[in-house]
Amino acid sequence: MSKRKVRTWRFHAGDRDLARIEELARFAKIPHVLAKLLVARGVEHPTDVARHLDPRLFHLYEPNLLPGCARAAQMIHEAILAGKNFAIYGDYDVDGMTATAILLKYLRLEGAQAKFYIPNRMDDGYGLKAESVRELHRKGAEVLITVDCGVTAVEEVQLAKELGMTVIVTDHHQPAERLPAADAIVHPDLFSHPDFAGNPAFCPLDSDEFLKTHAVHDGGVGDIHAVREPVLDKPYPFSSLSGAGVAFKLAWAACQRAVNNVKVGERRQAFILQALTLAAIGTVADVVPLREENRVIVFQGLYYLRKNPSVGMEALLKVAGLFDRQKFEADDIGFRLGPRLNAAGRLEQARFGVDLLITEDEEQAKELAKYLDQLNENRKSLERSTLMAATKQIKAVYGKDASDRELPSALVLADHDWHRGVIGIVAGKLAEKYHCPAIMISLNKTGMTDADGRRIGTGSARGIAGSGFNLRDALYECRDLLEGFGGHAGAAGLRIAEENIETFREAFAEVVARQINPEAGMGELWIDTEELLVALTPPVVRELYRLAPFGQDNPAPLFCTTRVMLTEPPRALGKQCHEGDESRPVHLELFVEQMGKRYRVVAFNFGESLGDFQEIYETRTAVDVAFSAKLNEFQGTVKVDFHLVDWRVSE
């Protein structure tokens, strides 16, 4: 059997709290398995079950509670009445596009003059830039609103202020040591920042007649009809909103001021519900935690996306093959809608993504949707060719075959022909496949050079989930070899001179080897609960779907079961194979037996374990499997499919 690295299986603590599980199952009248999963996700009180399994709009916090939101909404309202020109400065990812579209649609709903600007991923990079601020000012912008960026743009905001612009920053990213001197800042997680206390950018305006008329000073949290002034002496109740979620809250608060009423009328209510669908798309695509407010936004946003999509979204749903679905899931955004919008940003065409989201013209929507679909095909082609080239480079640089898991502690690869828009995706795939940090560096022939004429490459780095390894800290130890870097524990970006790559490759591998214990193998796999396969019947699995939408911090339930036996040799599933070799299938189909019953297990991307499973079958070796359970409905028949996530030989 191959020397396969095995992840350490861990179980959530709630799986063993039998008394709590029994109480939830009895009180909520839900299956015991579902009660286990709720406890494992921190839903421990019977009164919280309904909120988690059936999230409603009234579970959202009232928008004026968000620091800076009331102030920004009033500023927007007054600027509209004064006939001022607006510019929205967004970002090129899906969260930035949807946030831009939300505020742009609102301003145009109110008849305001508004334009938007999305930076070019390659030329501008992320965030507010001084030259872009000057350009918007030259074009007549009087009110500058940033979305999904701006909280670190201290100098750029100061420039905009010096040019006479009113600046409203809406963001959700980590701030710098100083906050920008904006007229208003809307952000869910700045309470602990040294510049927060007493900062007027978060305080309501004295001219806010809506708050004076409707705000209450006690109760109301979680009540969509109770207006509350922002509480600035304690944190906002939920700190993990996406950029689009922040924009949605601001647009909602602005609607209230437009009519000086909590009930905003049919036209604005219709807008708010369409804005909710955009916020849901941005929330899923930005991989923020799908709990509390985000869970409500996505759950309800998916519902209204199905019920009443905008003209642009309807066209996008059709090209993505989703329009005829009766119900949407978060994966439909993550794997079908999000990539098409993201492709526009990756291939320097982000403004077309925003154009699609805001258009009311059916023909324009169809053309834009087709164009984004083609961009996504181009992105996938670039990704495939880059992945293939990277795999070949692994063999050339490290002297290992692509299927060999005995690689160095980290991968550092570079090429002159790799597109910067896809290297991050490919780095993530390599990190997942080889279970080590991976860095892809684009040395584009037309790339940057420094003052000495050295060619500067742009790199994307990805770490290993569940390993405890901090990618940013590792890059910091190699900072003398880099021109710059930034990011967080799991993902980072860097700039490096071409002449330093070989030295950096060795230095980075040494740092990783010190920080990651080889005995840790492939990291940890967190399992919700151990269950016999017979317990996961179609009715039970259907109940588990009530935990959706699934995503960050709310993954699809992961089970394990022990000592199953293969009843026949493993089979190839589908015709896809590695490098055209039919003896190396990509996917497998397994049949296992437990307690006298036979079950089908689908093993996507486990083709490299074909030899292991063949040996397991021939030697009658028992195995433990970690898996997810999916309903398979075909021609009126409903059955459960088990999807393999990991396996190990039974002890």
C-alpha positions in Angstrom: 0.0 0.0 0.0 1.3 3.5 -0.8 2.8 5.8 1.8 -0.3 8.0 2.0 -0.3 10.9 4.4 -3.4 10.7 6.6 -5.1 13.6 8.3 -5.8 13.5 12.0 -9.6 13.1 12.5 -11.0 15.3 15.2 -14.6 15.4 16.6 -16.6 18.5 17.6 -17.1 18.5 21.4 -20.9 18.8 21.1 -21.1 15.3 19.6 -20.7 13.9 23.1 -23.2 16.2 25.0 -25.9 13.5 25.1 -28.2 15.4 27.5 -28.2 18.6 25.4 -28.7 16.6 22.2 -31.7 14.7 23.7 -33.2 18.0 24.9 -32.9 19.6 21.5 -34.3 16.6 19.7 -37.3 16.4 22.0 -38.1 20.1 22.1 -37.7 20.9 18.4 -39.1 17.5 17.3 -36.1 16.9 15.0 -34.1 13.7 14.3 -31.4 12.8 16.8 -28.7 13.2 14.1 -29.8 16.8 13.3 -29.8 17.6 17.1 -26.2 16.3 17.3 -25.2 18.6 14.4 -26.8 21.6 15.9 -25.0 21.2 19.2 -21.7 20.7 17.3 -22.4 24.1 15.6 -22.9 25.8 18.9 -26.8 25.8 18.8 -27.3 24.6 22.3 -30.5 26.2 23.4 -34.0 25.1 22.2 -35.0 28.7 21.6 -32.1 29.1 19.1 -33.2 26.1 17.0 -35.9 27.9 15.0 -33.6 30.9 14.3 -30.9 28.6 12.9 -33.1 26.3 10.9 -35.6 28.9 9.7 -33.8 32.3 9.4 -36.1 35.2 8.7 -35.6 38.8 7.8 -36.7 39.9 11.2 -33.6 38.1 12.6 -31.4 40.8 11.0 -30.2 43.6 13.1 -31.7 47.0 12.3 -29.3 48.8 10.0 -28.9 52.0 12.1 -27.3 49.9 14.8 -24.2 49.4 12.6 -21.6 52.1 13.5 -21.4 54.8 10.9 -24.5 53.6 9.0 -26.9 56.2 10.2 -24.4 59.0 9.6 -23.6 57.8 6.1 -27.2 57.3 5.2 -28.1 60.8 6.3 -25.2 62.2 4.3 -26.3 60.4 1.2 -29.8 61.6 1.7 -28.8 65.2 2.1 -26.4 65.0 -0.9 -29.2 63.6 -3.1 -31.5 66.5 -2.1 -28.6 68.9 -2.9 -28.2 67.4 -6.4 -24.6 66.4 -5.8 -22.7 64.0 -8.1 -21.7 60.6 -6.6 -18.8 58.2 -7.4 -18.7 54.7 -6.0 -15.2 53.2 -5.8 -15.5 49.4 -5.7 -13.3 46.3 -6.0 -12.8 43.8 -8.8 -13.9 40.7 -6.8 -17.5 39.5 -6.5 -18.1 41.1 -3.1 -16.8 44.4 -4.5 -19.0 44.2 -7.7 -22.2 43.3 -5.8 -21.5 46.0 -3.2 -21.0 48.6 -6.0 -24.2 47.5 -7.7 -26.2 47.8 -4.5 -25.3 51.4 -3.8 -25.4 52.4 -7.5 -28.9 51.0 -8.0 -30.0 52.8 -4.9 -28.7 56.2 -5.9 -30.2 55.8 -9.4 -33.5 54.8 -7.8 -33.5 58.1 -6.0 -32.6 60.0 -9.3 -29.1 60.8 -8.2 -26.2 61.4 -10.7 -23.9 58.5 -9.9 -21.0 56.7 -11.6 -18.8 53.9 -10.5 -15.1 53.0 -10.8 -13.6 49.5 -10.5 -9.8 49.3 -10.3 -8.0 47.2 -12.8 -6.7 44.1 -11.1 -3.4 44.1 -13.0 -2.7 47.9 -13.4 -4.2 49.3 -10.2 -4.3 46.5 -7.8 -6.5 46.4 -4.7 -7.8 49.5 -2.9 -8.3 53.2 -3.3 -5.6 54.8 -5.4 -4.5 58.5 -5.5 -4.6 58.8 -9.3 -8.1 57.3 -9.5 -9.3 59.8 -6.8 -7.9 62.6 -9.0 -9.6 61.2 -12.1 -13.0 61.0 -10.4 -12.6 64.5 -9.1 -11.8 65.7 -12.6 -15.0 64.1 -13.8 -17.1 66.0 -11.3 -17.5 63.6 -8.4 -18.5 65.5 -5.2 -19.3 62.5 -3.0 -17.0 59.5 -3.0 -18.2 56.3 -1.5 -15.9 53.3 -1.2 -17.3 49.8 -1.0 -15.3 46.7 0.1 -12.2 48.9 0.4 -11.0 52.2 1.9 -10.5 51.5 5.6 -6.7 51.4 5.1 -6.6 54.3 2.5 -5.5 57.0 4.9 -3.5 59.1 2.4 -6.0 58.6 -0.4 -9.0 59.7 1.7 -7.0 62.7 2.8 -6.4 63.6 -0.8 -10.1 63.3 -1.6 -10.9 65.6 1.3 -8.3 68.1 0.1 -9.9 68.1 -3.3 -13.2 69.1 -1.7 -15.0 65.7 -1.8 -17.2 64.3 0.8 -15.9 60.8 1.6 -17.9 57.8 2.9 -15.9 54.6 3.5 -17.8 51.3 3.7 -15.6 48.3 4.3 -15.2 45.1 6.3 -11.4 44.4 6.0 -8.8 44.8 8.7 -7.8 48.4 9.3 -4.3 50.0 9.4 -2.9 51.5 12.6 -4.8 54.7 11.8 -8.3 55.1 10.4 -8.8 57.4 7.4 -10.3 60.9 8.2 -13.4 60.2 6.2 -16.7 62.0 6.8 -18.3 58.7 7.6 -17.0 55.1 8.1 -19.4 52.2 8.0 -17.7 49.0 9.3 -18.9 46.2 11.5 -15.6 45.5 13.4 -13.7 48.6 14.5 -14.8 48.8 18.1 -11.4 47.8 19.4 -9.5 50.2 17.2 -7.7 53.0 19.0 -9.4 55.6 16.7 -12.9 54.4 17.2 -13.9 55.9 20.5 -15.2 59.5 20.1 -14.6 59.4 16.3 -17.4 61.5 14.7 -17.2 59.3 11.6 -19.3 56.8 13.4 -21.8 59.1 15.1 -25.3 60.2 13.7 -25.7 63.7 12.4 -27.7 66.2 14.4 -29.8 66.8 11.2 -31.0 63.2 11.1 -34.8 63.7 11.4 -35.4 60.0 10.8 -33.6 59.0 13.9 -35.2 61.8 16.0 -38.6 60.6 14.9 -38.3 56.8 15.0 -35.4 55.7 17.2 -36.0 53.8 20.4 -33.5 53.6 23.2 -34.4 50.2 24.7 -35.2 46.9 23.2 -35.5 46.4 19.5 -32.4 44.3 18.8 -33.4 41.7 16.3 -36.7 43.5 15.5 -36.7 44.7 11.9 -39.3 47.4 12.8 -37.5 48.9 15.8 -35.1 51.6 14.8 -32.1 51.9 17.1 -29.3 54.5 17.3 -25.9 53.0 16.9 -24.5 51.8 20.2 -20.9 53.1 20.3 -19.9 51.9 23.8 -19.9 48.2 22.8 -19.2 46.2 19.7 -21.8 45.7 16.9 -23.4 42.3 17.5 -22.0 40.7 14.4 -18.6 41.6 13.1 -18.3 39.4 10.0 -20.5 41.1 7.4 -19.2 41.0 3.8 -18.6 44.2 1.9 -21.9 43.6 0.1 -23.6 43.0 3.5 -22.3 46.4 4.7 -23.5 48.1 1.5 -26.9 46.4 1.9 -27.3 47.8 5.4 -26.4 51.3 4.2 -28.8 51.2 1.3 -31.6 50.0 3.6 -30.9 52.8 6.1 -30.9 55.4 3.2 -34.3 54.1 2.0 -35.7 54.9 5.4 -34.5 58.5 5.3 -35.8 59.0 1.8 -39.4 58.6 3.1 -38.7 59.3 6.8 -40.4 56.1 7.7 -39.5 52.5 8.7 -41.9 51.2 6.1 -40.2 52.4 2.8 -43.1 51.7 0.4 -43.4 49.1 -2.5 -40.8 50.6 -4.8 -38.0 50.8 -2.3 -39.0 47.5 -0.7 -38.6 45.8 -4.0 -35.2 47.4 -4.3 -34.2 46.2 -0.8 -35.1 42.6 -1.7 -33.1 42.7 -4.9 -30.2 44.3 -3.0 -30.5 41.3 -0.6 -29.9 38.9 -3.5 -26.8 40.8 -4.4 -25.6 40.8 -0.8 -26.2 37.0 -0.7 -24.0 36.6 -3.7 -21.2 38.8 -2.3 -21.4 37.1 1.0 -21.0 33.5 -0.3 -18.3 34.5 -2.9 -16.2 36.3 -0.2 -16.2 33.2 2.0 -17.2 35.0 5.2 -18.7 33.0 8.0 -22.2 31.8 7.1 -23.7 32.3 10.6 -25.9 34.8 12.3 -26.7 37.8 10.1 -24.8 36.3 7.1 -26.9 33.2 7.4 -30.1 35.2 7.2 -28.8 37.3 4.2 -27.8 34.2 2.2 -30.9 32.1 3.2 -33.4 34.9 2.3 -31.3 36.2 -0.6 -31.3 32.8 -2.3 -35.1 32.7 -1.8 -35.7 36.1 -3.5 -33.1 35.3 -6.2 -35.3 32.4 -7.2 -38.6 34.3 -6.7 -37.8 37.6 -8.4 -34.3 37.9 -10.0 -33.3 41.2 -11.6 -33.0 41.4 -15.4 -29.2 41.0 -15.2 -29.3 38.1 -12.7 -32.0 36.3 -14.8 -29.6 36.4 -17.8 -26.7 35.2 -15.7 -28.8 32.4 -14.2 -29.7 31.2 -17.7 -26.1 31.0 -19.0 -25.1 29.2 -15.8 -27.8 26.6 -16.4 -29.6 27.5 -13.1 -32.7 29.3 -14.2 -35.0 26.3 -14.1 -33.9 25.3 -10.6 -36.8 25.2 -8.1 -34.4 26.2 -5.2 -30.9 27.7 -5.1 -28.1 26.6 -2.8 -25.0 28.5 -1.7 -22.9 26.2 -4.0 -24.8 27.5 -7.0 -23.3 30.9 -6.1 -19.9 29.5 -5.2 -19.5 27.3 -8.3 -21.7 28.7 -11.0 -22.6 32.4 -10.5 -19.5 33.6 -8.6 -16.9 32.2 -11.0 -18.6 34.0 -13.9 -18.5 37.3 -12.2 -15.1 36.7 -10.8 -13.7 35.8 -14.2 -14.4 39.4 -15.3 -12.3 40.7 -12.4 -9.5 38.2 -12.9 -9.3 39.0 -16.7 -9.4 42.8 -16.2 -13.1 43.3 -17.2 -14.7 43.8 -13.8 -16.8 46.8 -14.9 -18.8 44.4 -17.2 -19.8 42.4 -14.1 -21.2 45.5 -12.5 -22.9 46.5 -15.8 -24.7 43.2 -15.8 -25.8 43.5 -12.2 -27.4 47.0 -12.7 -28.8 46.8 -16.2 -32.6 46.9 -16.8 -32.2 46.2 -20.5 -32.9 42.5 -21.4 -30.9 42.5 -24.6 -27.9 44.1 -22.9 -28.2 41.6 -20.1 -28.1 38.7 -22.5 -25.0 40.0 -24.3 -23.2 40.7 -21.0 -24.1 37.4 -19.5 -22.8 35.6 -22.7 -19.6 37.6 -22.5 -19.0 36.8 -18.8 -19.7 33.1 -19.6 -17.0 33.3 -22.3 -14.6 35.0 -20.0 -15.2 32.2 -17.5 -14.3 29.7 -20.2 -11.2 31.6 -20.9 -10.3 31.7 -17.2 -10.8 27.9 -17.0 -8.6 27.4 -20.0 -5.9 29.6 -18.5 -6.2 27.8 -15.2 -5.9 24.4 -16.8 -2.9 25.3 -18.9 -1.2 26.9 -15.9 -1.9 23.9 -13.6 -0.5 21.6 -16.3 2.6 23.8 -16.6 3.0 24.0 -12.8 2.7 20.2 -12.5 5.5 19.7 -15.1 7.6 22.3 -13.3 7.3 20.4 -10.0 8.9 17.4 -11.7 11.6 19.6 -13.3 12.4 21.6 -10.2 11.9 19.0 -7.5 12.6 15.8 -9.5 9.3 14.3 -8.5 6.4 12.9 -10.5 3.1 14.7 -10.3 1.5 11.9 -8.4 4.4 11.6 -5.9 3.3 13.0 -2.5 6.9 12.9 -1.1 7.6 16.5 -2.0 9.6 19.2 -0.2 7.9 21.1 2.7 6.7 23.9 0.3 6.3 24.5 -3.4 7.6 27.7 -5.1 7.1 27.9 -8.8 7.6 30.7 -11.3 7.0 31.2 -15.1 7.0 34.1 -17.5 3.8 33.1 -19.2 1.4 32.7 -16.2 -1.5 35.1 -16.0 -1.6 36.9 -12.6 -5.4 36.5 -12.6 -5.3 32.7 -12.1 -2.1 32.0 -10.2 -4.0 32.2 -6.9 -6.5 29.6 -7.9 -3.8 27.2 -9.1 -1.7 27.8 -5.9 -4.7 26.8 -3.9 -5.2 23.6 -5.9 -1.5 22.6 -5.6 -1.6 23.3 -1.8 -4.7 21.1 -1.5 -3.3 18.3 -3.7 0.2 18.1 -2.2 -0.8 19.2 1.3 2.0 21.8 1.6 2.1 25.6 1.1 2.3 26.6 -2.5 3.5 29.8 -4.1 2.9 30.6 -7.8 4.9 33.6 -9.3 4.0 35.3 -12.5 7.1 36.7 -14.3 5.1 38.2 -17.1 7.3 39.5 -19.9 5.7 43.0 -19.6 5.8 42.9 -15.8 7.2 45.5 -13.4 10.8 46.4 -13.0 12.4 48.3 -10.1 14.8 51.3 -10.2 17.7 49.0 -11.1 15.9 47.4 -14.0 15.3 44.1 -12.2 12.2 42.2 -13.3 9.7 42.0 -10.5 7.4 39.0 -10.3 3.9 38.9 -8.7 3.1 35.9 -6.5 0.1 34.3 -4.9 0.5 32.0 -1.9 -1.9 29.5 -0.4 -1.5 27.6 2.9 -2.9 24.3 4.3 -6.3 24.3 5.9 -6.3 22.9 9.4 -2.5 22.8 9.8 -2.1 25.8 12.1 0.5 27.1 9.7 0.6 30.9 9.3 1.5 31.9 5.8 2.0 35.6 6.4 4.3 34.9 9.4 6.4 32.6 7.2 6.8 35.3 4.5 7.8 37.8 7.2 10.8 35.5 8.0 11.8 35.7 4.3 11.1 39.5 4.0 14.7 40.3 3.1 14.3 38.4 -0.2 10.9 40.1 -1.1 10.0 43.4 -2.5 6.8 43.4 -0.6 4.1 41.0 0.8 0.8 41.0 2.5 -2.1 38.7 3.4 -3.2 36.5 6.3 -2.7 32.9 7.6 -4.2 31.1 4.7 -3.6 33.3 1.7 -1.1 36.0 0.8 0.4 37.9 -2.1 4.0 39.0 -2.7 6.4 40.7 -5.1 9.9 39.4 -5.7 12.8 40.1 -8.0 13.4 37.3 -10.5 17.0 36.9 -9.4 15.9 36.1 -5.8 13.5 33.3 -6.6 15.9 30.4 -6.2 17.2 31.6 -2.9 13.7 32.4 -1.7 12.5 28.8 -2.7 15.1 27.3 -0.3 14.6 29.8 2.5 10.8 29.5 2.4 11.0 25.7 2.4 13.3 25.8 5.5 10.8 28.1 7.3 7.9 25.9 6.5 9.8 22.8 7.6 10.4 24.4 11.0 6.8 25.5 11.5 5.0 22.4 10.3 5.6 19.2 12.2 6.0 16.3 9.6 4.1 14.1 12.0 1.1 16.3 11.5 0.7 14.7 8.1 -2.1 16.5 6.1 -3.5 18.5 8.9 -6.8 18.0 10.7 -10.2 16.9 9.5 -13.1 18.0 11.7 -15.9 15.5 11.8 -19.4 16.3 13.2 -20.4 12.9 14.4 -19.9 9.1 13.9 -22.9 7.3 12.5 -23.8 3.9 11.1 -24.7 4.2 7.4 -28.1 2.6 8.0 -29.0 5.6 10.2 -28.8 8.1 7.3 -32.0 7.4 5.5 -33.5 9.7 2.9 -35.9 11.4 5.4 -33.1 12.0 7.8 -30.8 13.4 5.2 -33.6 15.6 3.9 -33.8 17.1 7.5 -30.1 17.7 7.4 -30.5 20.0 4.5 -32.3 22.4 6.9 -28.7 23.3 8.1 -28.1 24.9 4.7 -26.9 27.3 3.3 -23.5 25.7 3.7 -20.2 27.5 3.6 -17.5 29.0 5.8 -18.1 28.2 9.5 -21.2 26.2 8.5 -19.9 23.4 6.4 -22.1 20.6 5.1 -22.3 17.8 7.7 -19.3 15.5 7.8 -19.7 12.0 9.2 -17.5 9.1 9.7 -18.2 5.4 10.1 -15.8 2.6 11.0 -14.8 -0.9 9.8 -16.6 -1.1 6.4 -15.5 -3.7 3.9 -15.3 -3.3 0.1 -17.6 -5.8 -1.6 -16.0 -5.5 -5.0 -13.0 -4.0 -6.7 -13.0 -0.2 -7.1 -14.3 1.2 -10.4 -13.5 4.2 -12.4 -16.4 6.8 -12.3 -16.8 8.6 -15.5 -14.3 8.8 -18.4 -12.0 11.5 -16.9 -8.4 10.4 -16.4 -5.0 11.8 -15.6 -3.0 12.8 -18.7 -5.1 10.6 -21.0 -4.1 7.4 -19.1 -7.2 5.2 -18.7 -5.5 3.3 -15.9 -5.4 6.5 -13.9 -9.0 7.6 -13.5 -9.8 10.9 -11.7 -12.9 9.6 -9.8 -13.8 6.3 -8.3 -17.0 4.4 -7.4 -16.8 2.1 -4.3 -19.3 -0.4 -2.9 -19.0 -1.2 0.8 -20.7 -3.4 3.3 -21.7 -2.6 6.9 -23.8 -4.7 9.2 -24.9 -6.9 6.3 -26.0 -4.1 4.0 -24.4 -2.8 0.8 -23.9 0.9 0.1 -22.5 3.0 -2.8 -19.7 5.5 -2.1 -18.7 8.1 -4.6 -15.0 9.0 -4.4 -14.5 12.2 -6.4 -10.8 13.1 -7.0 -9.6 9.9 -5.3 -8.3 8.2 -8.5 -4.8 8.2 -7.2 -6.0 5.8 -4.4 -7.1 3.2 -7.0 -4.2 0.9 -6.2 -4.8 1.2 -2.4 -8.5 0.4 -2.7 -7.7 -2.6 -5.0 -5.3 -4.0 -2.4 -7.8 -3.3 0.4 -10.4 -5.3 -1.5 -8.1 -8.2 -2.3 -6.8 -8.5 1.3 -10.3 -8.0 2.9 -9.0 -5.1 5.0 -11.5 -3.0 7.0 -11.4 0.8 6.5 -12.9 3.8 8.2 -14.4 6.4 6.0 -15.3 10.1 6.4 -18.1 11.2 4.2 -20.9 13.5 3.4 -24.5 12.3 2.7 -26.4 13.6 -0.4 -29.9 13.0 -1.7 -30.0 11.5 -5.2 -33.4 12.0 -6.8 -34.0 10.4 -10.2 -37.3 9.5 -11.9 -39.2 9.7 -8.6 -36.8 7.5 -6.7 -34.9 9.0 -3.8 -31.8 7.5 -2.4 -28.8 8.5 -0.4 -25.3 8.8 -1.9 -22.3 8.8 0.3 -19.4 11.1 -0.9 -16.0 10.1 0.3 -14.0 12.9 2.0 -11.2 10.8 3.6 -10.3 7.2 4.6 -7.9 5.3 6.7 -7.2 1.6 7.4 -9.2 0.5 10.5 -7.2 -0.2 13.7 
